[in-house]
Amino acid sequence: MQDGTTIQLTARRSITFTTIPDQYGRCVYQVQGIGAFTIEPDAHGRLYDERDYVHVTFGRVEGEHRWIRTDQLPDRPVVCRVELEGASTFNPAATNPASPYGWLSVRRSGGGSAPTGTSRRAGEIVHALVRHWLARDDHDELVGYHRWHLAPERMRGHGVRIDRLNQQLSQVLTVLAKEHAGYAEQAAIRDRQPLDRGWTPDPSTREGQTILRLYEQLAMVKSEHRGLPGAEVVPLLEKWLTTMNLTLPDR
């Protein structure tokens, strides 16, 4: 915990705050005379892209829970005599301390947008706090905690999508196999060669089912390791290959 850190916002305005990081990767900024701002990485970042977005909540967020009612949070900030409520997710590189519009949602408690002066003042404060958060010595450590606690939820989400895509893939390949069979039947009538199936597995055969199961296993490995680890795929799949009674050729 840091005591009495002061940041100059403008020539006439400054804020003084303390910071309280927690085991879930959040950091509560307690601004003197104003209230609390909870800062953490975007819970949806780095799933499918390299975005490093930040999530700022007006009020004090505590505990493991991820889904909260912002209108029930304690110590919500009061800016220009207006109590704020809600949260915003944004790209820190796209923030403008002179204007909150386009990156920060500033709402008053009970609903409705905050007055213009309140929004601008809140934008100045949040911009300064996020810059301080990004420069913290323990920033990478906090991000690591955040990702560790989110991993089970993210794995469940990936697993659901993998199952859904595999079902769709199986259905498409089944239809594709029928179309190949139809093409081969018509080609035989005209004494022509059927289309080359290439790499496409046939889910109606044991070999095709094996390939699809291997595809699913590789998808899980890729999700877990953020990419396929090249030659390390073989030992990762060794147990699976054994259960399928498959042998690898000598290299």
Secondary structure, 3 states (H helix, E strand, C coil): CEEEEEEECCCCCEEEEEEEECCCCCEEEEECCCEEEEEEECCCCCCCCCCCCEEEEECCCCCCCCCCCHHHCCCCCEECCEEEECEEEECHHHCCCCCCCCCCCCEECCCCECCHHHHHHHHHHHHHHHHHHHCCCCHHHHHHHHHHHHHHHHHHHHHHHHHHHHHHHHHHHHHHHHHHHHHHHHHHHCCCCCCCCCCCCCCCCHHHHHHHHHHHHHHHHHHHHCCCCHHHHHHHHHHHHHHCCCCCCCC
